[in-house]
């Protein structure tokens, strides 16, 4: 392959990568691409809280260190797309992909836009109005791998809106070790009507998601809920039903021990009645379901 052909192929590949952000391809086709970068990361800091100033320093109280491949894109959105509409399009994208929300904030709850732009993403164009910003982190399952997707939307004083999207391809077990913050977990419950408990179900004391779930339930004590167990490994329908009921009861008792009131929560087992889907927990799963 001569030098000209090598350069042309390399250019085509870079264009495909640059234009390949699924969020933009789905909802922001008229946006202008600004920056793109792909790199392997060993201890990338995934931020799961807003910046706060302590003793003159900006700090994040909740984060996770992740290893994988990071692809970053920065876009200027088309002028006819308002900030609020852009935020709605982002919500639609993640809802359509059945993602797990790990953290989100909007407006002033996100803290200083200057911190996000210049210290976190290091893209000066992202520095906008503090009341017009939207940050979220989602986990999307991709077979034996997972994507941790970070999006940051900001609007500047000149009404231009910018979007940063960072995609981290990581091992699924690493993604499952990161719990949603309680408020974001509850947003998932409300938006879908149910929530599937991630992580290992064999040792509940070591499941970080249950701790977050307990806090979310304590923040919303008036909602009627059902904890529904599913089991598929028994030798009979009756055995699966018994195992699923016992699993749901165990989860409920664990939550009660964490200070959750059990008066509005019931435990149910449906055995293998529901179609078996690809599960993270082998032959069992637990769902939290909103009740009327």
N, C-alpha and C positions, 0 to 999 in steps of 0.2 A: 504493500500500500504506500503510494507516494505521499510526500509531505502535504500537498494540497488536499488530498482525500482525507488524510488523518485530521487535519484542521476542520474540514467541513463536517465530518462525522462527529467530532467533538463538539462543534458548535450546535449541531442538531440535537445531540443528547442534552446539552446544557439548556437549550430552549425547552425541551420536553419536560425536564425537571422543573424549570422555572415556572412553567405554565400549569404544572400538575397538581396544584393545591386543590383538593376536592371541594372544600368550602367555597372557594372562588369559582371553580368550574360549575358548581351547582347554583349559587345564588348571587355572585358578583362578577359576571362575565365582562362587564364594561369597566372594571377597575383597571388601574395602571400599576403594573408590577414595578417595584422600586429596588428591592434587595432580595437575594436568595443565598443561603449558605447551607451546606451539608457537611456534617462532621461526626466522628465517633466521640462520645463523651464517657468518661469514667465515673465522675462524681458530680453530675450536673445537679444544680439546686432547683428543685421543683417547689415553687412558692405556693403555699396553701393558706395564706392569710394576707391581710393588707399591711402595708408598712405603717409603723408607729414610731414616734420619736421618743427615745429614752436617753436621758443624759446627753442630749445634743446629737445622738446618733440614730439613724433610721434602722430599725430592726424588724424582722418578720418572726412572729412568735411560733409559726407552724410551717414546716417545710419537710422535704424528703430528698434524699440523695439517690439519684438513679443513674444507671449505666445502660447505654444503648446507642442508637443512631439518632442524631438530632437534625431535623430539617427545618430551617427558619425561612419564612417569607414575610415581606412587608409590602403593603399595597396602599395606594391612595384610591379611595372609592369614588365612583362617578358622582358628580355634583348633584344629580337629581335624586340620589339615595340619601334620605335624611338619616340622622344619627339614630333616632328611635326605630326607623324601619330596618336599618342595618342590624340593630340589636335583635329585633324580632326574627330576622332571617337566620341569624346565628342560632337562636333557640330552636327554630324549625329544623335546621340541619342536624343538630345533636339529637333532637327528639326522634327524627326519622331514622337515626342510626342506633337507637336503643342504648344510648350511652349511660354511664354511671357518673353523675356529677360529684366531683370531689370537693370543689370550692367555687364560689362565685361572689362577686361584689359589684355594686353599681354606684355611680356618682361619688358623693363625698365619702361613702363607706369604703371606697377603695384607697383613701388617703391621698397622697401627693402624686399627681400625674408626672411631675418632674422626676420622681424616684423611679417610676415604672419606665419612663422613656430613657433617661440618661444613665441610670445605675443598673437596672435589670436587663432591658432589651438593648440598650446602647444604640438607640435610633432616635436622633433628636427630633425628627418630624412627629414622633408620637406624643410629644409634650403638648398637652392640650388643656382644656378647662377642667378643673377638678370635678365639677358637677356633671360633666359630659364624658364619662369613661365607663367601661364595662369590661371586667376581667373574669375569666372562667377557666376551670380546668376539668377536663372530662377523661374518663377511661373508655376506650372503645375496644371490644374484643375482636381479634383477628386470628381465628384458628388457635394455634399454639403460642401465638404472640399477642401482645396487646399494644395499643397506641395510647399514649398519654398526650392529649391535645390541649394546648394552652392557646387561648385567644384573648387579645387585648384590643379593644376598640376605643378610639379617642377622637374628639372633635376639637379643633383649634379655634381661636378667636375669629379667624377668617372664614369659618364655617366649613373648612375642608375636613373630611373625616378619613382617618387612617386605621388600617387593620394589620395587626401582627398575629401571625399564626405559627406556633412552634409545635412540631410533631415529633414525639419521642417514641421510637419503636423499641420496646423492652420485652424482657421475658415475662410471661404471664404471671408467674409466681411473684415476681417483684411488684407488678401492678396490684395484685391481690393483697399485698401487704400494706397498701396505703388506704387508710379509711377516709371516708367522706367526713367533713365536719358536720356536726349535728343539724345545722340549719340547711345545708345543702342536701343532706340525706333526706330531710323532710320534704324539700322541694321535689326530689325524685318521687317520693311516695305520693304527694299530691298530684303531680303532673300525670303519673301513670295509673294511679289507683292501687298500685302494689309495689313491692320492693323485694328483690331476691337477696337473701343474706349471702354475701360472698365468704370466701375463706373456708378454713378447716372446721368441720362440724364435730369432729371426734373429741376435741379438747376445747370446750367452749371458753374456758378461762384464758386461753391464748388467742382467742379470736378478737382482733382489734375492732372489728366492725360492730360487734355486740356492745362494746363500750360506747361507741358513737350512737348506736341505735337507742340505747338506754337514755342518753342525754337528750336525743331528739324527742323521745316519747314523754320525757318529763317536761319539755317545753310545750307540749301539745296534749295536756291531760284530758281534754274533753272529747277527743275523737274516739269513736268506737272502731275497734280493729280486731282482726283475726290473725293468729299465727297458724299457718297451714303447712303441715309436713307432708313430704312426698317420699316414698321408698319404692325401690324396684329390685332389690336384691334377694327378697325372700323366696321361699319355695312355693308359696301359695298366695292367693289374693288376700286371705285373712291375715297371713303373717306380715305381708306388706302393710296392711291397714294398721295392725298393732304397732309395728315399728315406726310408722309415720306419726301416729298419735303420740307415742312415747317421746319421739324427737321434738314435736311441737310443745309438749308439756315441759320437757327439760329446758327448752329455750325460754318459755314463759317464766318458769321458776327462777331461772338465772336472771332475767330482767327484773323480776320482783325483788330479788336479793340485792340488785343494784339501785333500789329505791323507786322503781316504777310501780304505780298502782295497777293492780290486776283487775280492778272492778270493770273496766271497759274493754278488756282484752280476753278473748277466748282462744283456746287451743283446739285445733282440728287436725285430723289425719285423713288423708284421702288415698293413702296407699299408692297403688299404681294405676288409679282411675284416670288421671290426667295423662295425656300423651307424654312420653319420655322425650325430653329435649337434651341436647348436648349440655352437660352440667359440669361445673367446676369442682363439684364435691363428690364425684364418683356416682354412687347409686342412691344418693339422698340429696334433697334440697329443702330449704325452708323459705317461705314467702310471708311477707307482712301484707295483709290485704285490708283496704279501707272498707268499713261496713257502714251502711246508712243509719 
